[in-house]
Amino acid sequence: MKYTDATIDQVNAGMQEAHIAFLSYKNFSGTKKAGFLRAIADEIEALGVELVTTAMRETNLPEARIINERGRTTGHCRMFADLVEDGSWVEARIDTAIPDRVPAPKPDIRKMLVPIGPVVVFGAANFPLAYSTAGGDTISALAAGCTVIVKAHPAHAETSTLIAGAINKAIEKTGMPQGVFQHIHGASFEVGQALVKHPFTKAVGFTGSLAGGKALFDLANQRPEPIPVFAEMSSINPVILLPETLSRDAEKTATSLAGSIALGVGQFCTNPGLIIAVEGEGLDRFRKALSAEIQKANSGTMLHLGIADNYAKKLANTLAQKGVKVEGQSSSEANASQGRPHVASVSAEEFMKNPALAEEVFGPFSLIVRCRTNDELLSVVNRSHGQLTSTIIADEAELTKYASLINMLVEKAGRIVVNGVPTGVEVCASMQHGGPYPATTDSRFSAVGTDAIKRFARPVAFQNFPDAVLPYELQALNPLKIWRLRDNEWGRI
């Protein structure tokens, strides 16, 4: 099925509707918004087999992956429904007046988070459900009280249209204002550019390439009124193998990492694209075991031909760099639409001299950096860019010994994993899915978990307001269980 790109007139009309809807939707109660989000989850589930088969056909992803991703998507809806119904996410703060304070009276000041405005969301290629039309960006923005305009990803436009239809049914069933959600198609850059530049757009959510995210970020900052762009872009998620544990568990570690490298044909933003270790007997065994595991891994069909072609080109370019040695590759041949798992190695000296080796190869590939000493290992880590994740394979004694490494990684990544793999992002309140540039454009925020809502809200203080005209969350008799600061003492209502 073919879809026509939206015209500029259609973009303008959609943004106008989103703006008008926002003026009323932003004031809806948490209970009403929660009902809307739960209805979205119900309507997505009601799509049944049609959604699964359509997404499989468009993305080449297996049935189990699509079903799992559908569950994650509806789970997000219900998680944010619970959050906004509780109300504590607005972080209400109350300082009551002290009129007789000396030398100056203290005013009554109350503060809370409020929705930022209409949000433009760009669907992601590698997650047709969980990071696209009803994905984390869309649902957290709706939960915050923002209206949303989604630009469907052209690689799974039909899947996106099905989800949009489910959201529209939820709008009708729950009495939401028309325009609270808009869905348009646009394979051209012009459509995305028009959405970002529109004066009613107040924020952007994006998951994709560094080039795409940086272009949107630059465009948003060139506006007369700059707006935030929350873009997740590029991460090679280094895995650091510390010597003692590597010597003891080389084969076990290789098996674990091989599975993570090849998982989903490597099409995860948390794929372990870099492995850093000190040379020695343990690393030799690890390289041999990892090579054997990668040889057994199957080549797989990638999301679309564009991604497969980009993987092939980036892989070829990396393997052609000075000092790079192929350690192992899948024994199964790959056609033009498939990604063939590879693992290679290079010395730390060559790695640090060549910035091209630190670039993401999006697919089933990882590069081992061979360090001569522990100090050289720390130098490699210190020179790395911002990452979504970093992983350390070590025992407790080594972690204590390498405290400086942990401190370094805190500056480099949003999530640090010990004795695990970076793939697999738990959806929970404590998850941080974001990191320093170029992993994201703003490392202060998460794209996963309940804190994702904070991307689409801003604080407003209300000073000396009569109780009756305050937002409900700040009124003295509000029964919501919200932490407040009253007369400089914390307490619950």
BELKA-V93272 format. One record per backbone hydrogen bond with DSSP energy under -0.5 kcal/mol. CO is the residue of the C=O (numbers start at 0). NH is the residue of the N-H. E is the energy in kcal/mol with one decimal. If there is no record, write none. Layout:
[[CO,NH,E] [CO,NH,E]]
//
This chain:
[[6,10,-2.3] [7,11,-2.6] [8,12,-2.4] [9,13,-2.5] [10,14,-2.5] [11,15,-2.1] [12,16,-2.2] [13,17,-2.4] [14,18,-2.3] [15,19,-2.3] [16,20,-2.7] [17,21,-2.0] [18,22,-1.4] [19,23,-0.6] [20,23,-1.0] [20,24,-3.1] [21,25,-2.3] [23,26,-1.4] [24,27,-1.9] [28,32,-2.3] [29,33,-2.4] [30,34,-1.9] [31,35,-1.6] [32,36,-2.4] [33,37,-2.4] [34,38,-1.8] [35,39,-1.9] [36,40,-1.8] [37,41,-2.2] [38,42,-2.5] [39,43,-2.3] [40,44,-2.1] [41,45,-1.8] [42,46,-0.7] [43,46,-1.1] [44,47,-1.4] [46,49,-1.0] [46,50,-0.6] [47,50,-0.6] [47,51,-1.2] [48,52,-2.8] [49,53,-2.1] [50,54,-2.4] [51,55,-2.3] [52,56,-2.2] [53,57,-2.1] [54,58,-2.1] [55,59,-2.0] [61,65,-2.0] [62,66,-2.7] [63,67,-2.3] [64,68,-2.6] [65,69,-2.6] [66,70,-2.1] [67,71,-2.0] [68,72,-2.2] [69,73,-2.6] [70,74,-2.2] [71,75,-2.0] [72,76,-1.8] [73,77,-2.0] [74,78,-2.5] [75,79,-2.5] [76,80,-1.7] [77,81,-2.2] [78,82,-1.8] [79,83,-2.6] [80,84,-1.9] [81,85,-1.9] [82,86,-1.9] [82,88,-0.5] [86,89,-1.3] [87,90,-1.9] [89,112,-2.3] [92,110,-2.6] [93,95,-0.6] [94,108,-2.6] [97,100,-1.8] [97,105,-2.3] [104,106,-0.5] [105,97,-1.9] [106,108,-0.6] [107,463,-3.0] [108,94,-3.1] [109,461,-3.7] [110,92,-2.7] [111,459,-2.4] [113,457,-2.6] [117,201,-2.9] [117,202,-0.8] [118,120,-0.5] [118,148,-2.8] [119,204,-2.7] [120,122,-0.6] [120,150,-2.9] [126,130,-1.1] [128,131,-1.2] [129,135,-2.1] [130,123,-1.0] [131,134,-1.9] [134,138,-2.7] [135,139,-2.1] [136,140,-1.9] [137,141,-2.5] [138,142,-2.4] [139,143,-1.6] [140,144,-0.7] [140,145,-2.5] [141,144,-0.8] [146,118,-2.7] [147,181,-2.5] [148,120,-2.7] [149,151,-0.7] [149,183,-2.6] [150,122,-2.4] [151,185,-0.5] [152,155,-1.7] [153,156,-0.8] [155,159,-2.2] [156,160,-2.1] [157,161,-2.1] [158,162,-2.1] [159,163,-2.5] [160,164,-2.1] [161,165,-1.7] [162,166,-2.3] [163,167,-2.4] [164,168,-1.9] [165,169,-1.9] [166,170,-2.2] [167,171,-2.0] [168,172,-2.6] [169,173,-1.8] [170,174,-0.7] [170,175,-2.1] [171,174,-0.6] [176,179,-1.8] [179,147,-2.2] [181,149,-2.9] [183,151,-2.7] [184,5,-2.7] [187,190,-0.5] [187,191,-1.0] [188,192,-2.7] [189,193,-2.3] [190,194,-2.0] [191,195,-2.3] [192,196,-2.3] [193,197,-1.0] [197,200,-1.6] [199,117,-0.5] [201,227,-0.7] [202,119,-2.4] [203,229,-3.2] [204,121,-2.6] [205,231,-2.5] [208,212,-2.6] [209,213,-2.7] [210,214,-1.9] [211,215,-2.0] [212,216,-2.4] [213,217,-2.7] [214,218,-2.3] [215,219,-2.5] [216,220,-1.6] [217,221,-0.7] [218,221,-0.8] [219,222,-0.6] [219,226,-0.8] [223,225,-0.6] [227,203,-1.6] [227,229,-0.5] [228,230,-1.1] [229,205,-2.2] [230,232,-0.6] [230,440,-1.3] [231,207,-2.4] [235,272,-1.7] [235,273,-0.8] [237,239,-0.5] [237,390,-2.5] [238,240,-0.6] [238,275,-3.1] [239,241,-0.7] [239,392,-2.8] [240,277,-0.6] [241,245,-2.3] [242,246,-2.6] [243,247,-1.5] [244,248,-3.0] [245,249,-0.6] [248,252,-2.7] [249,253,-2.1] [250,254,-2.2] [251,255,-2.0] [252,256,-2.5] [253,257,-2.4] [254,258,-1.7] [255,259,-1.4] [256,260,-2.7] [257,261,-2.2] [258,262,-1.0] [261,264,-1.9] [262,265,-1.4] [263,266,-1.6] [264,363,-0.5] [265,267,-0.9] [265,362,-0.6] [267,270,-1.6] [270,272,-1.5] [272,366,-1.8] [273,238,-2.5] [274,368,-3.6] [275,240,-2.8] [276,370,-2.9] [279,283,-2.3] [280,284,-2.1] [281,285,-2.2] [282,286,-2.9] [283,287,-2.0] [284,288,-2.5] [285,289,-3.1] [286,290,-2.3] [287,291,-1.8] [288,292,-2.1] [289,293,-2.6] [290,294,-2.1] [291,295,-1.2] [292,296,-0.9] [294,330,-2.4] [296,331,-0.5] [299,338,-2.8] [303,307,-2.1] [304,308,-2.8] [305,309,-2.1] [306,310,-2.4] [307,311,-2.3] [308,312,-2.1] [309,313,-2.8] [310,314,-2.8] [311,315,-2.2] [312,316,-2.3] [313,317,-2.3] [314,318,-2.6] [315,319,-1.2] [317,320,-1.4] [320,323,-1.8] [324,344,-2.5] [327,342,-2.4] [330,332,-0.5] [334,337,-1.8] [336,301,-2.8] [338,299,-1.7] [338,340,-0.6] [340,329,-2.4] [341,365,-1.1] [342,326,-2.3] [342,327,-2.0] [343,367,-3.3] [344,324,-2.9] [345,369,-2.8] [346,350,-2.4] [347,351,-2.6] [348,352,-0.9] [349,353,-0.9] [350,353,-0.8] [352,354,-0.6] [353,356,-1.7] [354,357,-1.6] [355,358,-1.2] [359,361,-0.6] [360,362,-1.1] [362,364,-2.2] [363,341,-2.4] [365,343,-2.0] [366,274,-2.7] [367,345,-2.4] [367,369,-0.6] [368,276,-2.1] [368,370,-0.7] [369,347,-2.6] [370,278,-3.4] [372,376,-1.8] [373,377,-2.2] [374,378,-1.9] [375,379,-2.2] [376,380,-2.2] [377,381,-2.5] [378,382,-1.5] [380,383,-1.3] [386,413,-1.2] [387,414,-1.2] [389,416,-2.8] [390,239,-3.5] [391,393,-0.7] [391,418,-2.8] [392,241,-2.0] [394,398,-2.3] [395,399,-2.0] [396,400,-2.2] [397,401,-2.6] [399,402,-1.1] [401,404,-0.8] [401,405,-1.5] [402,406,-2.2] [403,407,-1.9] [404,408,-2.4] [405,409,-1.9] [406,410,-0.8] [407,410,-0.8] [407,411,-0.5] [408,411,-0.8] [408,412,-2.1] [411,386,-3.0] [414,389,-1.9] [414,416,-0.5] [416,391,-3.0] [423,425,-0.7] [425,427,-1.0] [427,430,-1.4] [430,432,-0.5] [431,433,-0.6] [432,446,-2.1] [434,439,-0.6] [435,438,-2.1] [436,385,-1.4] [437,233,-1.8] [438,232,-3.0] [441,444,-1.3] [448,451,-1.9] [449,452,-1.6] [450,453,-1.6] [451,454,-1.3] [452,455,-1.5] [453,456,-1.1] [455,115,-1.9] [457,113,-2.9] [459,111,-1.8] [460,462,-0.5] [461,109,-2.2] [465,468,-1.4] [465,469,-0.5] [466,469,-1.1] [470,473,-2.0] [470,474,-0.6] [471,474,-1.1] [474,477,-1.5] [479,481,-1.8] [481,492,-0.6] [483,485,-0.7] [483,490,-1.5] [484,486,-0.5] [485,488,-1.2] [488,485,-2.3] [490,483,-1.8]]
//
